[in-house]
């Protein structure tokens, strides 16, 4: 199966540059996380050591920044105000809760979780009557954020923590049911759903839990049945409509999926300029009518709403187009994260695992690449399929890992399907030489260079062949040619120098 995709022209330039789309927000996202009162930004322990009067003064200043946060419609300005409030009064948990909520709303779960970690340290200062409610709020906030990222074990653990504090709480039952469904405990999810249905039929959440459980079971049509006529309530509307949109995607209704993704975005209530979208991400362009997925990108780097799969494809495209090393690293991190969310949520799991494996291979994380691609080829073998389009890259990774015997079979499979692949002939030549079949290896490398005289890897691999055969002059010539074609490769110069030195001797 071919997983072709690309991003519409309106998106490509902005994403490739790693920046937002016009109109740009007044503050860049990184600026939004800088405290406006850095000289007064103290840690929690330092604030506790201040006099009561000094702490009260800082709390008053923080309250002023909270009022600014409430008054602005600009999400970057709001974040900056909340960052400052939390820095001035880290002993007030509500500032950290507000910061985490604002960060999560624009799609930055990692910073939201960091804000909640800071909140936890301050809970001990609360009166006993308030501490229980704050710990419940903390557990629920963490549970929702981990659920959004498909980290089911953590989400389920925090939902259980919330249930130990207040098992009858409405939001606790909702989160616990959704987490059990996502974590594979379908019986537990159904039980919670039926309990709510029996006692409070008018509540929407039992249908939500039932629909998500059906989605986890692989029955997208039944999930859509339970979710489509449900009317969610705030503050859960954005998450509910996202789940409904995902069900629509799975049943093959992109029009309805777009409608509910739009409802999800609208429910966030983001300010103007935060998400200049939606942006359409096209996929499987080999079709006569390729489908698209909408994404709302906050500050040019975060998925606020829309299709997680569409966002995963967009980040991969941006990584491929990034020319500046810093942007390339940033987009690689975002792509790995976005693909991981889809994999854990079983959202186009195989194509996302393939893309993540190939991305890992490109950035040199070969062990992780082998793990992803190895899992895919193993699944294909269980289905009676071959490696297909993965035979060549998987064989290359096995070569790089020193598993040359295993690599040979995959490389031959790739050549059987497409015998004119010069790079695969080069890889096969390397594998054959390393297993002692020098003549066959030399023949494969000559074939690679006949197909593509500009292939640096083939010149390098043939240079290794001559080097092992102690044919120093020929090795030096091949290494020199490889260095001309790949001047940034650090492995070539030492071998070239040694081959030239031994040729002179």
Secondary structure, 3 states (H helix, E strand, C coil): CCCCEEECHHHHHHHHCCCCCCCCCCCCHHHHCCCCCHHHCCCHHHHHCCCHHHHHHHHHHHHHHHHHHHHCCCHHHHHHHHHHHHHHCCCCHHHHHHHHHHHHHCCCHHHHHHHHHHHHHHHHHCCHHHHHHHHHHHHHHHHHHHHHCCCHHHHHHHHHHHHHHCCCCHHHHHHHHHHHHHCCCHHHHHHHHHHHHHHCCCCCHHHHHHHHHHHHHCCHHHHHHHHCCCCCCCCCHHHHHHHHHHHHHHCCCHHHHHHHHHHHHHHHCCCCCCCCCCEEEEECCCCCCCEEEEEEEECCCEEEEECHHHHHHHHHHHHHHCCCHHHHHHHHHHHHHHHHHHHHCCCCHHHHHHHHHHHHHHCCCHHHHHHHHHHHHHHHHHCCCCCHHHHHHHHHHHHHCCCHHHHHHHHHHHHHHCCCCHHHHHHHHHHHHHCCCHHHHHHHHHHHHHHCCCCHHHHHHHHHHHHHCCCHHHHHHHHHHHHHHCCCCHHHHHHHHHHHHHHHC
